């Protein structure tokens, strides 16, 4: 695989296949191999991460919809998982690529920038939940969610009450 330098551009055919929004531009990109072994591309813009496999429909992941993006340097693989519902399987993508430094920096910066507020609450002194508010870089309302630690039952009455109260406080803290 070839390493890309600052100032280089992703191939026009790949950018077109990604279906970027008007006036959106690619800030960083990398050529990769999907978990299925197909060549693919990752394009990062101000608003989203795009996964493009030639001949297939591209995938657009708004930065606010990415739960985690984990880089395994030894395996040279990136695992991206989407925000999901508690207890449900989360959509995820795994690609292999060589040292995508600029893309990894962009992913970290943009995902972090989408977090408006994140606050943790303990239920038993050791485990609990987080209230997280995230906003798309293009603006709009804050999307609120709870993330529960292993062993916390979000359906338990005391957890539901604490989560609801924590959400009310979080919304007040950001002026909602």
C-alpha positions in Angstrom: 0.0 0.0 0.0 1.1 3.5 -0.8 1.4 6.2 1.9 -0.2 9.6 1.1 1.3 12.9 2.0 -0.2 16.3 2.8 -1.4 18.1 -0.3 -2.2 14.9 -2.1 -5.8 14.2 -3.1 -8.0 11.1 -3.0 -8.8 9.8 -6.5 -11.7 11.8 -8.0 -13.7 8.6 -8.8 -13.5 7.6 -5.1 -14.6 11.0 -3.9 -17.5 11.0 -6.4 -18.5 7.5 -5.2 -18.5 8.7 -1.6 -21.3 11.2 -2.3 -20.0 14.1 -0.2 -22.4 16.9 0.5 -22.2 20.1 -1.5 -19.1 22.2 -0.6 -17.8 19.3 1.6 -14.2 18.4 1.0 -11.9 15.6 1.9 -9.5 16.6 4.7 -7.7 13.2 5.0 -7.9 9.8 3.4 -6.4 6.4 3.3 -6.5 3.4 1.0 -7.4 0.2 2.9 -8.5 -3.4 2.7 -11.9 -4.3 4.2 -12.3 -7.3 6.6 -13.7 -9.2 3.5 -10.4 -8.6 1.7 -11.7 -6.0 -0.8 -9.8 -2.8 -1.5 -11.6 0.2 -0.1 -11.0 3.9 0.8 -11.7 5.9 3.9 -12.3 9.6 3.4 -12.6 12.1 6.3 -14.3 15.4 5.9 -15.4 18.1 8.4 -18.8 16.3 8.7 -18.2 12.6 8.4 -16.1 9.5 7.8 -16.9 7.8 4.4 -16.1 4.2 3.7 -16.0 3.6 -0.1 -15.5 0.2 -1.7 -15.4 0.5 -5.5 -18.5 -0.8 -7.1 -20.6 -0.7 -3.9 -22.6 2.0 -2.2 -20.5 4.1 0.1 -21.1 4.3 3.9 -21.4 7.7 5.5 -20.8 7.9 9.3 -21.4 11.3 10.8 -18.8 12.0 13.5 -21.5 12.2 16.1 -22.6 8.7 15.2 -19.2 7.0 15.8 -19.1 5.4 19.3 -15.4 4.3 19.0 -12.6 4.2 16.5 -9.8 1.9 17.7 -6.5 1.7 15.9 -4.4 -1.5 16.4 -0.9 -0.4 15.4 0.5 -3.9 15.5 -2.2 -5.4 13.3 -2.5 -2.1 11.3 -6.3 -2.3 11.5 -8.9 0.3 12.4 -12.2 -0.8 14.0 -15.0 1.7 13.8 -18.3 1.1 15.7 -21.4 3.2 15.6 -23.5 4.5 18.4 -26.3 2.0 19.1 -29.1 1.0 21.4 -28.3 -0.7 24.7 -28.3 -4.4 24.4 -28.4 -4.4 20.6 -25.5 -5.3 18.3 -23.7 -2.2 17.0 -22.8 -1.7 13.4 -19.1 -1.8 12.9 -16.4 -1.8 10.3 -12.9 -3.2 10.3 -10.2 -2.2 7.7 -6.5 -2.8 7.4 -4.1 0.0 6.3 -0.6 1.2 6.7 0.1 4.1 9.0 -2.8 6.5 8.2 -1.5 9.2 10.5 -3.5 12.2 9.1 -6.7 10.2 8.9 -6.3 8.9 12.5 -5.7 12.4 13.7 -8.8 13.7 12.0 -10.9 10.9 13.3 -9.8 11.5 16.9 -10.3 15.3 16.6 -13.7 15.1 14.9 -15.2 12.4 17.1 -14.0 14.3 20.2 -15.4 17.6 18.9 -18.9 16.1 18.5 -19.1 15.5 22.3 -20.9 18.5 23.9 -21.1 16.9 27.4 -20.1 13.6 29.0 -20.7 13.0 32.6 -20.3 9.8 34.7 -22.5 8.7 37.6 -21.8 5.8 39.9 -24.6 3.6 41.1 -22.8 1.3 43.5 -19.5 3.0 44.1 -17.8 1.1 41.3 -20.1 0.9 38.3 -22.7 3.2 36.8 -23.5 5.0 33.6 -22.6 8.1 31.5 -24.9 10.7 30.1 -23.5 11.8 26.7 -24.7 14.7 24.6 -23.3 14.9 21.0 -23.9 17.3 18.1 -23.2 17.1 14.4 -20.5 19.5 13.2 -23.1 21.1 11.0 -25.1 22.0 14.1 -28.6 21.1 15.0 -30.0 19.6 18.2 -27.9 17.7 20.7 -28.5 13.9 20.6 -28.6 12.6 24.2 -27.7 9.0 25.2 -26.8 6.9 28.2 -23.9 4.5 28.2 -24.1 1.8 30.9 -21.3 -0.1 32.5 -21.3 -3.9 32.5 -23.4 -5.1 35.3 -25.8 -2.1 35.3 -29.4 -3.0 34.3 -30.9 0.1 32.6 -34.4 -1.3 33.2 -33.9 -1.4 37.0 -36.2 1.3 38.6 -33.4 2.9 40.6 -31.2 3.1 37.4 -34.0 4.5 35.3 -34.7 7.2 37.9 -31.0 8.1 38.3 -30.5 8.2 34.5 -33.6 10.4 34.0 -32.5 12.8 36.7 -28.9 12.9 35.3 -30.3 13.7 31.8 -32.4 16.6 33.2 -29.3 18.0 34.9 -27.2 17.6 31.8 -29.7 19.3 29.6 -30.0 22.2 32.1 -26.2 22.5 32.1 -26.1 23.2 28.4 -29.1 25.4 28.4 -31.8 23.1 27.0 
